[in-house]
Amino acid sequence: MRIGRQLLTTATLLLASVLVAQPGLPRRTSCLQWDQAYNQIIILGMAGAAIGSVVFWLGAAFLFGRHAWWAASPRARVWVAAFFSGTVAELLVVVWPRVLGFGRALFSAIDPQYVDCQTTPFGAPGLLYGLIGPGVNAYSQWPAITGLLYGAALVGGVVAWLISEAIVRSSGLQTTAQGGEA
Amino acid sequence: MTKIVAIGGTGQLVAYHYLQLYLLGVIPDAFDVVVVDTDAIIGGIVRIQSFLDLLRVSEGDSSAIGAAIPTVSTLRIPAPEGNAFELLSGQKDVPAQHPAHAFFDRESAQQPLAQGLYARPALSAVVPRKQLSDTLLMPSRESMTVAVGSIIGGTSGGLIAPTIDRMKSLTFDHEIKTRLRAVLFGQYFEPDEERGIQAIRLQSNELAVMKTLEESLDRLDLYRIIGGPDSPKSKRMTEKEKDKNMPWPEHEDHPVWDGVKSLDFLLTDTVMPFRDRFEDREVASLNARFSLKDSRERLKSGLSVARALIKHRVLEKMAAEPFLGFLWGEKLPALISHYWRTAARSGGGWDRVQNFVSAVHGHMDSLWTGQGDEWGVADVFPALTNIHAVKPGRVAEVKWPDAAIAPNFDRRVFVSADETAKRAAAVLLFWGLRTGV
Protein backbone atom coordinates (compact mmCIF):
# COMPACT_ATOMS: atom_id res chain seq x y z
CA MET A 1 0.00 0.00 0.00
CA ARG A 2 2.79 2.40 1.03
CA ILE A 3 4.92 1.45 -1.96
CA GLY A 4 2.00 1.98 -4.23
CA ARG A 5 1.46 5.48 -2.82
CA GLN A 6 5.10 6.33 -3.37
CA LEU A 7 4.97 5.12 -6.97
CA LEU A 8 1.86 7.18 -7.52
CA THR A 9 3.55 10.29 -6.09
CA THR A 10 6.65 9.78 -8.26
CA ALA A 11 4.57 9.22 -11.33
CA THR A 12 2.53 12.37 -10.57
CA LEU A 13 5.75 14.41 -10.16
CA LEU A 14 7.21 13.09 -13.39
CA LEU A 15 3.98 13.82 -15.21
CA ALA A 16 3.86 17.29 -13.72
CA SER A 17 7.45 17.99 -14.68
CA VAL A 18 6.76 16.84 -18.22
CA LEU A 19 3.64 18.97 -18.38
CA VAL A 20 5.31 22.07 -16.83
CA ALA A 21 8.53 21.89 -18.98
CA GLN A 22 8.06 23.77 -22.29
CA PRO A 23 8.99 21.89 -25.40
CA GLY A 24 12.66 22.46 -26.64
CA LEU A 25 14.09 23.88 -23.39
CA PRO A 26 17.60 22.58 -22.65
CA ARG A 27 18.21 20.27 -19.77
CA ARG A 28 19.83 21.61 -16.60
CA THR A 29 22.90 19.42 -17.02
CA SER A 30 23.41 20.71 -20.54
CA CYS A 31 23.04 24.29 -19.36
CA LEU A 32 25.61 23.69 -16.66
CA GLN A 33 28.01 22.14 -19.16
CA TRP A 34 27.64 25.03 -21.64
CA ASP A 35 27.91 27.63 -18.90
CA GLN A 36 31.15 26.10 -17.73
CA ALA A 37 32.45 26.16 -21.31
CA TYR A 38 31.49 29.83 -21.66
CA ASN A 39 33.20 30.59 -18.36
CA GLN A 40 36.37 29.00 -19.71
CA ILE A 41 36.16 31.19 -22.79
CA ILE A 42 35.74 34.25 -20.60
CA ILE A 43 38.89 33.37 -18.67
CA LEU A 44 40.72 32.78 -21.95
CA GLY A 45 39.38 36.13 -23.15
CA MET A 46 40.75 37.85 -20.08
CA ALA A 47 44.16 36.27 -20.55
CA GLY A 48 44.03 37.20 -24.23
CA ALA A 49 43.10 40.79 -23.42
CA ALA A 50 46.03 41.12 -21.02
CA ILE A 51 48.55 39.55 -23.40
CA GLY A 52 46.99 41.42 -26.32
CA SER A 53 47.66 44.73 -24.58
CA VAL A 54 51.38 43.99 -24.52
CA VAL A 55 51.37 42.65 -28.08
CA PHE A 56 49.39 45.60 -29.44
CA TRP A 57 51.65 47.99 -27.54
CA LEU A 58 54.66 46.51 -29.29
CA GLY A 59 52.86 46.32 -32.61
CA ALA A 60 51.64 49.92 -32.36
CA ALA A 61 55.20 51.15 -31.84
CA PHE A 62 56.64 49.34 -34.81
CA LEU A 63 53.66 49.51 -37.16
CA PHE A 64 52.27 52.96 -36.47
CA GLY A 65 54.98 54.77 -34.47
CA ARG A 66 56.35 56.58 -37.51
CA HIS A 67 52.95 57.35 -38.98
CA ALA A 68 50.68 58.50 -36.17
CA TRP A 69 51.42 60.80 -33.27
CA TRP A 70 49.43 58.76 -30.75
CA ALA A 71 51.63 55.77 -31.56
CA ALA A 72 54.77 57.90 -31.20
CA SER A 73 53.78 58.68 -27.63
CA PRO A 74 54.89 55.82 -25.36
CA ARG A 75 52.22 56.41 -22.73
CA ALA A 76 49.36 57.03 -25.14
CA ARG A 77 50.46 53.90 -26.99
CA VAL A 78 50.12 51.78 -23.85
CA TRP A 79 46.58 52.91 -23.11
CA VAL A 80 45.42 52.86 -26.71
CA ALA A 81 46.77 49.29 -27.00
CA ALA A 82 44.99 48.29 -23.79
CA PHE A 83 41.71 49.80 -24.95
CA PHE A 84 42.06 48.16 -28.35
CA SER A 85 42.86 44.79 -26.82
CA GLY A 86 39.93 45.04 -24.41
CA THR A 87 37.60 45.95 -27.27
CA VAL A 88 38.76 43.03 -29.39
CA ALA A 89 38.17 40.66 -26.45
CA GLU A 90 34.76 42.24 -25.85
CA LEU A 91 33.80 41.76 -29.49
CA LEU A 92 34.87 38.12 -29.41
CA VAL A 93 33.51 37.09 -26.04
CA VAL A 94 30.42 39.24 -25.56
CA VAL A 95 29.26 40.68 -28.88
CA TRP A 96 29.89 37.68 -31.13
CA PRO A 97 27.52 35.27 -29.28
CA ARG A 98 24.79 37.88 -29.33
CA VAL A 99 25.17 38.72 -33.01
CA LEU A 100 26.33 35.46 -34.60
CA GLY A 101 25.18 33.00 -31.95
CA PHE A 102 26.92 30.01 -30.33
CA GLY A 103 27.81 26.71 -31.94
CA ARG A 104 30.62 27.64 -34.26
CA ALA A 105 34.33 28.44 -34.24
CA LEU A 106 35.37 29.68 -30.83
CA PHE A 107 31.99 28.71 -29.42
CA SER A 108 31.63 25.29 -31.07
CA ALA A 109 31.51 23.63 -27.64
CA ILE A 110 28.43 25.62 -26.69
CA ASP A 111 25.07 24.81 -28.20
CA PRO A 112 22.98 27.70 -29.52
CA GLN A 113 20.34 26.58 -27.01
CA TYR A 114 22.55 27.93 -24.22
CA VAL A 115 20.78 31.27 -24.71
CA ASP A 116 17.59 29.61 -23.44
CA CYS A 117 19.30 28.59 -20.20
CA GLN A 118 18.78 32.15 -18.92
CA THR A 119 15.29 31.15 -17.73
CA THR A 120 16.36 27.79 -16.35
CA PRO A 121 17.84 27.56 -12.87
CA PHE A 122 20.63 25.05 -13.19
CA GLY A 123 23.03 25.96 -10.40
CA ALA A 124 25.36 28.17 -12.46
CA PRO A 125 28.77 28.51 -10.82
CA GLY A 126 29.10 32.22 -11.66
CA LEU A 127 32.06 34.08 -13.14
CA LEU A 128 35.65 33.49 -12.04
CA TYR A 129 34.81 30.19 -10.32
CA GLY A 130 32.01 31.71 -8.32
CA LEU A 131 33.62 34.98 -7.31
CA ILE A 132 31.08 37.02 -9.30
CA GLY A 133 27.36 36.27 -9.54
CA PRO A 134 27.11 32.67 -8.32
CA GLY A 135 23.83 31.09 -9.39
CA VAL A 136 23.47 33.41 -12.38
CA ASN A 137 24.46 32.04 -15.75
CA ALA A 138 27.47 33.66 -17.42
CA TYR A 139 25.61 34.72 -20.54
CA SER A 140 23.37 37.01 -18.51
CA GLN A 141 26.33 38.66 -16.79
CA TRP A 142 27.63 40.58 -19.82
CA PRO A 143 28.22 43.87 -17.94
CA ALA A 144 30.48 42.06 -15.47
CA ILE A 145 32.23 40.20 -18.32
CA THR A 146 32.84 43.52 -20.08
CA GLY A 147 34.39 44.90 -16.91
CA LEU A 148 36.55 41.82 -16.48
CA LEU A 149 37.81 41.91 -20.07
CA TYR A 150 38.69 45.61 -20.00
CA GLY A 151 40.17 45.19 -16.51
CA ALA A 152 42.41 42.41 -17.80
CA ALA A 153 43.42 44.60 -20.75
CA LEU A 154 44.26 47.35 -18.29
CA VAL A 155 46.45 44.99 -16.28
CA GLY A 156 48.19 44.09 -19.56
CA GLY A 157 48.63 47.80 -20.18
CA VAL A 158 50.25 48.28 -16.81
CA VAL A 159 52.61 45.39 -17.55
CA ALA A 160 53.46 46.98 -20.93
CA TRP A 161 54.07 50.31 -19.21
CA LEU A 162 56.38 48.65 -16.65
CA ILE A 163 58.32 46.97 -19.47
CA SER A 164 58.50 50.33 -21.27
CA GLU A 165 59.82 52.09 -18.16
CA ALA A 166 62.38 49.36 -17.61
CA ILE A 167 63.70 49.71 -21.17
CA VAL A 168 63.78 53.51 -20.87
CA ARG A 169 65.78 53.21 -17.64
CA SER A 170 68.25 50.88 -19.23
CA SER A 171 68.64 52.44 -22.67
CA GLY A 172 66.46 55.55 -22.90
CA LEU A 173 67.46 59.08 -23.80
CA GLN A 174 68.74 60.12 -20.39
CA THR A 175 70.69 56.90 -19.96
CA THR A 176 72.21 57.40 -23.40
CA ALA A 177 73.14 60.96 -22.46
CA GLN A 178 74.68 59.91 -19.16
CA GLY A 179 76.41 56.97 -20.76
CA GLY A 180 78.02 59.21 -23.34
CA GLU A 181 79.82 61.12 -20.63
CA ALA A 182 81.91 58.18 -19.58
CA MET B 1 82.26 84.43 -46.23
CA THR B 2 80.34 86.89 -48.42
CA LYS B 3 79.16 90.18 -46.98
CA ILE B 4 76.02 92.24 -47.36
CA VAL B 5 75.82 95.87 -46.36
CA ALA B 6 72.15 96.82 -46.26
CA ILE B 7 71.42 100.51 -46.01
CA GLY B 8 68.15 102.27 -45.29
CA GLY B 9 64.60 100.91 -45.28
CA THR B 10 64.82 99.17 -48.65
CA GLY B 11 68.18 97.63 -47.78
CA GLN B 12 66.69 96.36 -44.53
CA LEU B 13 63.77 94.82 -46.35
CA VAL B 14 65.97 92.94 -48.81
CA ALA B 15 68.34 91.77 -46.06
CA TYR B 16 65.34 90.63 -43.99
CA HIS B 17 64.02 88.49 -46.85
CA TYR B 18 67.48 87.09 -47.47
CA LEU B 19 67.84 86.08 -43.82
CA GLN B 20 64.39 84.47 -43.93
CA LEU B 21 65.44 82.47 -46.96
CA TYR B 22 68.62 81.39 -45.18
CA LEU B 23 66.62 80.14 -42.20
CA LEU B 24 64.39 78.18 -44.56
CA GLY B 25 67.36 76.56 -46.28
CA VAL B 26 66.69 78.27 -49.62
CA ILE B 27 70.03 80.04 -49.24
CA PRO B 28 72.53 77.31 -48.43
CA ASP B 29 75.60 79.32 -47.46
CA ALA B 30 76.25 81.61 -44.55
CA PHE B 31 77.11 85.28 -45.00
CA ASP B 32 77.81 88.38 -42.96
CA VAL B 33 75.22 91.11 -43.00
CA VAL B 34 75.50 94.67 -41.71
CA VAL B 35 72.25 96.61 -41.52
CA VAL B 36 72.48 100.39 -41.23
CA ASP B 37 69.59 102.81 -40.96
CA THR B 38 68.62 106.06 -39.35
CA ASP B 39 65.22 104.49 -38.70
CA ALA B 40 64.49 101.59 -36.34
CA ILE B 41 65.85 98.20 -37.36
CA ILE B 42 63.05 95.81 -38.42
CA GLY B 43 62.03 93.64 -35.46
CA GLY B 44 62.39 90.50 -37.56
CA ILE B 45 66.06 91.22 -38.25
CA VAL B 46 66.70 91.77 -34.56
CA ARG B 47 64.91 88.49 -33.77
CA ILE B 48 66.92 86.56 -36.36
CA GLN B 49 70.11 88.14 -35.04
CA SER B 50 69.49 86.98 -31.48
CA PHE B 51 68.23 83.60 -32.70
CA LEU B 52 71.42 83.01 -34.68
CA ASP B 53 73.48 84.04 -31.66
CA LEU B 54 71.87 81.19 -29.73
CA LEU B 55 73.22 78.71 -32.25
CA ARG B 56 76.84 79.57 -31.66
CA VAL B 57 78.85 76.88 -29.96
CA SER B 58 81.70 79.04 -28.79
CA GLU B 59 82.33 82.70 -28.20
CA GLY B 60 83.68 84.60 -31.18
CA ASP B 61 82.89 81.74 -33.52
CA SER B 62 80.21 82.09 -36.18
CA SER B 63 79.37 78.43 -36.44
CA ALA B 64 76.74 76.15 -35.05
CA ILE B 65 76.98 72.37 -34.84
CA GLY B 66 77.15 71.27 -38.45
CA ALA B 67 76.93 74.65 -40.15
CA ALA B 68 78.49 78.05 -40.51
CA ILE B 69 75.88 80.66 -39.65
CA PRO B 70 75.45 84.27 -40.73
CA THR B 71 76.62 87.06 -38.51
CA VAL B 72 74.15 89.90 -38.31
CA SER B 73 75.28 93.35 -37.20
CA THR B 74 72.78 96.14 -36.90
CA LEU B 75 73.48 99.79 -36.51
CA ARG B 76 70.90 102.46 -36.04
CA ILE B 77 72.48 105.81 -36.60
CA PRO B 78 70.42 108.08 -34.43
CA ALA B 79 69.08 110.96 -36.44
CA PRO B 80 70.18 114.21 -34.83
CA GLU B 81 67.71 116.48 -33.06
CA GLY B 82 66.64 119.60 -34.88
CA ASN B 83 67.10 120.39 -38.57
CA ALA B 84 70.07 120.80 -40.91
CA PHE B 85 70.28 124.57 -40.41
CA GLU B 86 70.37 124.19 -36.63
CA LEU B 87 73.00 121.47 -36.80
CA LEU B 88 75.27 123.35 -39.17
CA SER B 89 74.98 126.73 -37.51
CA GLY B 90 74.54 125.63 -33.91
CA GLN B 91 71.80 128.22 -33.59
CA LYS B 92 68.04 128.04 -33.48
CA ASP B 93 67.63 130.95 -35.86
CA VAL B 94 70.11 130.73 -38.69
CA PRO B 95 71.33 134.07 -39.94
CA ALA B 96 70.36 134.71 -43.55
CA GLN B 97 74.00 135.01 -44.60
CA HIS B 98 75.11 131.73 -42.96
CA PRO B 99 77.06 129.44 -45.40
CA ALA B 100 74.57 126.60 -44.72
CA HIS B 101 72.25 128.33 -47.13
CA ALA B 102 74.70 127.55 -49.91
CA PHE B 103 74.20 123.79 -49.49
CA PHE B 104 70.54 123.35 -48.74
CA ASP B 105 67.33 124.90 -49.90
CA ARG B 106 65.17 126.28 -47.14
CA GLU B 107 62.55 123.52 -47.31
CA SER B 108 65.07 120.66 -46.97
CA ALA B 109 67.14 122.27 -44.29
CA GLN B 110 64.12 122.96 -42.13
CA GLN B 111 62.93 119.31 -42.12
CA PRO B 112 63.06 117.90 -38.58
CA LEU B 113 65.73 115.18 -38.97
CA ALA B 114 64.47 113.02 -36.11
CA GLN B 115 61.51 112.02 -38.29
CA GLY B 116 63.59 110.83 -41.23
CA LEU B 117 65.29 112.33 -44.24
CA TYR B 118 62.17 112.62 -46.39
CA ALA B 119 63.80 111.41 -49.60
CA ARG B 120 66.45 114.11 -49.41
CA PRO B 121 69.82 112.35 -49.71
CA ALA B 122 71.76 115.54 -49.22
CA LEU B 123 70.45 115.73 -45.66
CA SER B 124 72.43 112.58 -44.80
CA ALA B 125 75.50 114.80 -44.93
CA VAL B 126 74.57 116.04 -41.46
CA VAL B 127 73.97 112.55 -40.06
CA PRO B 128 76.95 111.52 -37.91
CA ARG B 129 78.75 108.52 -39.38
CA LYS B 130 81.32 107.93 -36.69
CA GLN B 131 79.48 104.82 -35.53
CA LEU B 132 79.76 103.29 -38.97
CA SER B 133 83.08 101.83 -38.03
CA ASP B 134 85.66 100.27 -40.29
CA THR B 135 85.17 96.96 -38.48
CA LEU B 136 81.57 96.88 -39.65
CA LEU B 137 82.40 97.90 -43.19
CA MET B 138 85.50 95.74 -43.65
CA PRO B 139 84.91 93.87 -46.94
CA SER B 140 85.11 90.10 -47.00
CA ARG B 141 88.37 88.60 -48.16
CA GLU B 142 88.52 86.66 -51.42
CA SER B 143 84.80 86.97 -51.77
CA MET B 144 81.93 89.26 -52.67
CA THR B 145 80.75 92.31 -50.79
CA VAL B 146 77.38 93.62 -51.89
CA ALA B 147 75.78 96.88 -50.82
CA VAL B 148 71.99 97.07 -51.02
CA GLY B 149 69.87 100.13 -50.78
CA SER B 150 67.68 102.57 -52.52
CA ILE B 151 69.18 105.45 -54.45
CA ILE B 152 66.04 107.51 -54.26
CA GLY B 153 65.51 107.60 -50.51
CA GLY B 154 67.04 109.90 -47.95
CA THR B 155 69.15 107.58 -45.80
CA SER B 156 70.34 105.13 -48.39
CA GLY B 157 70.59 107.68 -51.20
CA GLY B 158 72.88 109.72 -49.03
CA LEU B 159 74.85 106.92 -47.38
CA ILE B 160 75.31 104.30 -50.07
CA ALA B 161 77.95 106.11 -52.11
CA PRO B 162 80.12 107.14 -49.12
CA THR B 163 79.73 103.67 -47.59
CA ILE B 164 80.87 101.88 -50.74
CA ASP B 165 83.64 104.42 -51.10
CA ARG B 166 84.79 103.68 -47.54
CA MET B 167 84.75 99.95 -48.23
CA LYS B 168 86.81 100.58 -51.34
CA SER B 169 89.37 102.47 -49.25
CA LEU B 170 89.51 99.62 -46.78
CA THR B 171 90.35 97.16 -49.55
CA PHE B 172 93.43 99.27 -50.34
CA ASP B 173 94.39 99.91 -46.72
CA HIS B 174 94.20 96.25 -45.74
CA GLU B 175 95.13 94.75 -49.09
CA ILE B 176 91.86 92.84 -49.29
CA LYS B 177 90.97 91.09 -52.49
CA THR B 178 87.24 91.42 -52.84
CA ARG B 179 84.63 92.21 -55.46
CA LEU B 180 82.42 95.14 -54.54
CA ARG B 181 78.96 95.00 -55.98
CA ALA B 182 75.64 96.71 -55.39
CA VAL B 183 71.91 96.23 -55.70
CA LEU B 184 70.48 99.67 -56.21
CA PHE B 185 66.79 100.45 -56.06
CA GLY B 186 65.61 103.22 -58.31
CA GLN B 187 62.04 104.42 -58.19
CA TYR B 188 60.14 101.20 -57.51
CA PHE B 189 57.19 102.40 -55.50
CA GLU B 190 54.56 105.04 -55.82
CA PRO B 191 55.73 108.10 -53.91
CA ASP B 192 53.68 109.15 -50.93
CA GLU B 193 52.84 112.69 -51.95
CA GLU B 194 50.94 113.25 -48.73
CA ARG B 195 54.28 113.03 -46.92
CA GLY B 196 55.75 115.60 -49.26
CA ILE B 197 57.63 113.11 -51.45
CA GLN B 198 57.05 113.88 -55.11
CA ALA B 199 57.91 111.56 -58.01
CA ILE B 200 60.06 114.22 -59.59
CA ARG B 201 62.21 114.36 -56.46
CA LEU B 202 62.77 110.59 -56.54
CA GLN B 203 63.84 110.76 -60.19
CA SER B 204 66.21 113.56 -59.39
CA ASN B 205 67.68 111.57 -56.46
CA GLU B 206 68.17 108.53 -58.65
CA LEU B 207 70.05 110.52 -61.26
CA ALA B 208 72.20 112.27 -58.68
CA VAL B 209 73.20 109.11 -56.83
CA MET B 210 73.95 107.16 -60.00
CA LYS B 211 76.13 110.00 -61.22
CA THR B 212 77.97 109.98 -57.88
CA LEU B 213 78.50 106.24 -58.07
CA GLU B 214 79.76 106.42 -61.63
CA GLU B 215 82.24 109.14 -60.85
CA SER B 216 83.56 107.84 -57.56
CA LEU B 217 83.20 104.10 -57.58
CA ASP B 218 85.49 102.62 -60.16
CA ARG B 219 85.84 99.50 -58.01
CA LEU B 220 82.14 98.65 -58.17
CA ASP B 221 82.50 95.71 -60.52
CA LEU B 222 78.84 94.78 -60.94
CA TYR B 223 75.57 96.36 -60.03
CA ARG B 224 71.92 95.81 -60.65
CA ILE B 225 69.30 98.50 -60.73
CA ILE B 226 65.78 97.62 -59.69
CA GLY B 227 62.96 99.91 -60.74
CA GLY B 228 63.50 103.22 -62.42
CA PRO B 229 61.23 105.86 -63.99
CA ASP B 230 59.75 103.54 -66.63
CA SER B 231 59.43 100.34 -64.60
CA PRO B 232 56.17 99.14 -63.00
CA LYS B 233 55.66 100.51 -59.48
CA SER B 234 54.54 98.65 -56.40
CA LYS B 235 52.66 100.02 -53.46
CA ARG B 236 55.06 100.29 -50.55
CA MET B 237 53.51 99.84 -47.12
CA THR B 238 56.25 101.07 -44.85
CA GLU B 239 54.36 100.37 -41.62
CA LYS B 240 53.54 96.76 -42.56
CA GLU B 241 57.23 96.14 -43.22
CA LYS B 242 57.85 96.57 -39.51
CA ASP B 243 54.97 94.37 -38.35
CA LYS B 244 55.13 90.77 -37.24
CA ASN B 245 54.36 88.16 -39.91
CA MET B 246 55.13 90.55 -42.74
CA PRO B 247 53.67 89.02 -45.91
CA TRP B 248 55.93 88.14 -48.80
CA PRO B 249 55.56 89.76 -52.22
CA GLU B 250 52.71 88.40 -54.29
CA HIS B 251 54.52 88.19 -57.61
CA GLU B 252 57.83 86.88 -58.87
CA ASP B 253 58.59 90.23 -60.55
CA HIS B 254 57.90 92.32 -57.45
CA PRO B 255 60.77 94.82 -57.13
CA VAL B 256 61.73 93.75 -53.61
CA TRP B 257 61.78 90.09 -54.58
CA ASP B 258 63.77 90.99 -57.68
CA GLY B 259 66.19 92.73 -55.30
CA VAL B 260 66.52 89.61 -53.18
CA LYS B 261 67.29 87.47 -56.22
CA SER B 262 69.72 90.07 -57.49
CA LEU B 263 71.48 90.16 -54.14
CA ASP B 264 71.87 86.39 -54.21
CA PHE B 265 73.18 86.52 -57.77
CA LEU B 266 75.74 89.21 -57.00
CA LEU B 267 76.85 87.35 -53.85
CA THR B 268 77.38 84.06 -55.60
CA ASP B 269 78.35 84.86 -59.19
CA THR B 270 82.02 84.25 -59.88
CA VAL B 271 82.09 84.30 -63.66
CA MET B 272 80.96 87.75 -64.71
CA PRO B 273 84.01 89.63 -66.00
CA PHE B 274 85.00 93.11 -64.92
CA ARG B 275 84.07 95.66 -67.59
CA ASP B 276 85.74 99.00 -68.17
CA ARG B 277 82.72 101.16 -68.81
CA PHE B 278 80.58 101.79 -65.76
CA GLU B 279 77.31 101.40 -67.63
CA ASP B 280 78.44 97.99 -68.95
CA ARG B 281 78.73 96.69 -65.40
CA GLU B 282 75.00 96.74 -64.91
CA VAL B 283 73.43 93.27 -64.71
CA ALA B 284 70.43 93.53 -66.99
CA SER B 285 69.16 89.98 -66.53
CA LEU B 286 70.05 87.05 -64.30
CA ASN B 287 69.26 83.44 -63.60
CA ALA B 288 68.03 83.22 -60.03
CA ARG B 289 68.77 80.16 -57.90
CA PHE B 290 65.27 80.20 -56.42
CA SER B 291 61.76 81.31 -57.24
CA LEU B 292 59.01 82.77 -55.11
CA LYS B 293 56.92 79.64 -55.61
CA ASP B 294 59.70 77.31 -54.46
CA SER B 295 60.48 79.56 -51.54
CA ARG B 296 56.84 79.54 -50.45
CA GLU B 297 56.89 75.75 -50.54
CA ARG B 298 60.02 75.72 -48.37
CA LEU B 299 58.35 78.18 -46.04
CA LYS B 300 55.35 75.90 -45.66
CA SER B 301 57.57 72.90 -45.17
CA GLY B 302 59.89 74.49 -42.62
CA LEU B 303 57.07 75.99 -40.57
CA SER B 304 55.28 72.64 -40.57
CA VAL B 305 58.24 70.84 -39.00
CA ALA B 306 58.92 73.59 -36.47
CA ARG B 307 55.28 73.67 -35.40
CA ALA B 308 55.11 69.87 -35.22
CA LEU B 309 58.15 69.74 -32.93
CA ILE B 310 56.35 72.00 -30.46
CA LYS B 311 52.73 70.94 -30.90
CA HIS B 312 53.44 67.23 -30.56
CA ARG B 313 55.97 67.69 -27.74
CA VAL B 314 58.47 65.58 -29.60
CA LEU B 315 61.22 65.88 -27.00
CA GLU B 316 59.03 64.69 -24.16
CA LYS B 317 57.90 61.74 -26.27
CA MET B 318 61.53 60.93 -27.00
CA ALA B 319 62.51 61.04 -23.34
CA ALA B 320 59.90 58.37 -22.50
CA GLU B 321 60.48 56.24 -25.61
CA PRO B 322 61.83 52.71 -25.14
CA PHE B 323 62.41 52.17 -28.88
CA LEU B 324 64.34 55.41 -29.37
CA GLY B 325 66.39 54.59 -32.46
CA PHE B 326 63.52 52.99 -34.34
CA LEU B 327 61.17 55.94 -33.94
CA TRP B 328 63.45 58.96 -33.85
CA GLY B 329 66.58 57.82 -35.66
CA GLU B 330 70.12 58.12 -34.34
CA LYS B 331 71.07 61.77 -34.86
CA LEU B 332 68.30 63.59 -33.00
CA PRO B 333 68.67 61.58 -29.77
CA ALA B 334 72.45 61.99 -30.04
CA LEU B 335 72.02 65.76 -30.44
CA ILE B 336 69.73 66.04 -27.41
CA SER B 337 72.08 63.82 -25.43
CA HIS B 338 74.97 66.11 -26.32
CA TYR B 339 73.15 69.19 -25.03
CA TRP B 340 71.92 67.29 -21.97
CA ARG B 341 75.50 66.37 -21.08
CA THR B 342 76.51 69.99 -21.63
CA ALA B 343 73.67 71.11 -19.35
CA ALA B 344 74.78 68.65 -16.67
CA ARG B 345 78.28 70.10 -16.81
CA SER B 346 77.20 73.73 -16.80
CA GLY B 347 74.43 73.12 -14.28
CA GLY B 348 76.56 71.27 -11.76
CA GLY B 349 75.47 67.64 -12.06
CA TRP B 350 72.83 65.29 -13.40
CA ASP B 351 70.55 65.72 -10.39
CA ARG B 352 70.02 69.32 -11.40
CA VAL B 353 69.07 68.64 -15.01
CA GLN B 354 66.46 65.93 -14.57
CA ASN B 355 63.85 68.13 -16.26
CA PHE B 356 66.17 69.18 -19.10
CA VAL B 357 63.89 67.86 -21.82
CA SER B 358 60.88 69.79 -20.48
CA ALA B 359 63.05 72.89 -20.20
CA VAL B 360 64.11 72.56 -23.84
CA HIS B 361 60.49 72.14 -24.87
CA GLY B 362 59.50 75.23 -22.88
CA HIS B 363 62.25 77.29 -24.48
CA MET B 364 61.33 76.02 -27.92
CA ASP B 365 57.76 77.15 -27.33
CA SER B 366 58.75 80.61 -26.09
CA LEU B 367 61.38 81.07 -28.79
CA TRP B 368 58.82 80.20 -31.41
CA THR B 369 55.90 82.25 -30.17
CA GLY B 370 57.79 85.04 -28.42
CA GLN B 371 57.10 86.49 -25.02
CA GLY B 372 55.29 89.76 -24.49
CA ASP B 373 56.62 92.37 -26.91
CA GLU B 374 59.56 90.18 -27.88
CA TRP B 375 59.23 88.66 -31.33
CA GLY B 376 59.05 84.92 -31.70
CA VAL B 377 60.78 83.12 -34.55
CA ALA B 378 57.31 82.41 -35.97
CA ASP B 379 56.70 86.18 -36.17
CA VAL B 380 59.60 86.50 -38.57
CA PHE B 381 57.77 84.56 -41.27
CA PRO B 382 54.48 85.24 -43.03
CA ALA B 383 51.50 83.76 -41.21
CA LEU B 384 50.36 80.52 -42.81
CA THR B 385 47.08 78.84 -42.04
CA ASN B 386 47.56 75.96 -44.42
CA ILE B 387 50.55 73.83 -43.49
CA HIS B 388 51.68 70.26 -44.17
CA ALA B 389 50.71 67.45 -41.83
CA VAL B 390 53.97 66.10 -40.42
CA LYS B 391 54.20 62.44 -39.49
CA PRO B 392 56.50 61.42 -36.63
CA GLY B 393 58.77 59.55 -39.04
CA ARG B 394 59.53 62.82 -40.82
CA VAL B 395 61.19 64.20 -37.71
CA ALA B 396 63.86 61.53 -37.92
CA GLU B 397 64.40 62.47 -41.57
CA VAL B 398 65.31 66.07 -40.77
CA LYS B 399 69.01 66.56 -41.51
CA TRP B 400 69.99 66.90 -37.86
CA PRO B 401 73.67 67.71 -37.43
CA ASP B 402 76.05 65.07 -36.20
CA ALA B 403 76.65 65.71 -32.50
CA ALA B 404 79.94 63.83 -32.77
CA ILE B 405 81.45 66.82 -34.57
CA ALA B 406 80.37 69.27 -31.86
CA PRO B 407 83.29 71.31 -30.54
CA ASN B 408 84.44 71.25 -26.96
CA PHE B 409 82.28 72.68 -24.21
CA ASP B 410 82.69 76.47 -23.94
CA ARG B 411 81.65 77.68 -20.51
CA ARG B 412 81.46 81.29 -21.72
CA VAL B 413 78.57 80.31 -23.98
CA PHE B 414 76.90 77.56 -21.97
CA VAL B 415 76.77 79.52 -18.74
CA SER B 416 73.96 77.54 -17.08
CA ALA B 417 71.74 74.53 -17.59
CA ASP B 418 68.86 76.81 -18.54
CA GLU B 419 70.96 78.68 -21.09
CA THR B 420 72.02 75.33 -22.54
CA ALA B 421 68.36 74.26 -22.78
CA LYS B 422 67.57 77.50 -24.61
CA ARG B 423 70.43 76.97 -27.04
CA ALA B 424 69.35 73.36 -27.62
CA ALA B 425 65.82 74.62 -28.39
CA ALA B 426 67.22 77.10 -30.92
CA VAL B 427 69.29 74.40 -32.60
CA LEU B 428 66.25 72.14 -32.99
CA LEU B 429 64.11 74.93 -34.45
CA PHE B 430 66.94 75.99 -36.77
CA TRP B 431 67.41 72.56 -38.30
CA GLY B 432 63.69 71.86 -38.37
CA LEU B 433 63.10 75.08 -40.31
CA ARG B 434 66.04 74.61 -42.65
CA THR B 435 65.24 71.04 -43.59
CA GLY B 436 61.44 70.99 -43.59
CA VAL B 437 59.60 67.89 -44.74
Interface residues (C-beta under 8 A of the other chain):
Chain A: A61 F62 G65 R66 H67 A68 W69 A71 A72 S73 P74 R75 I163 S164 I167 V168 S171 G172 L173 Q174 T176 A177 Q178 G180 E181
Chain B: H312 K317 M318 A319 A320 E321 P322 F323 L324 F326 L327 P333 A334 I336 S337 H338 W340 R341 A344 W350 V357 K391 P392 G393 A396
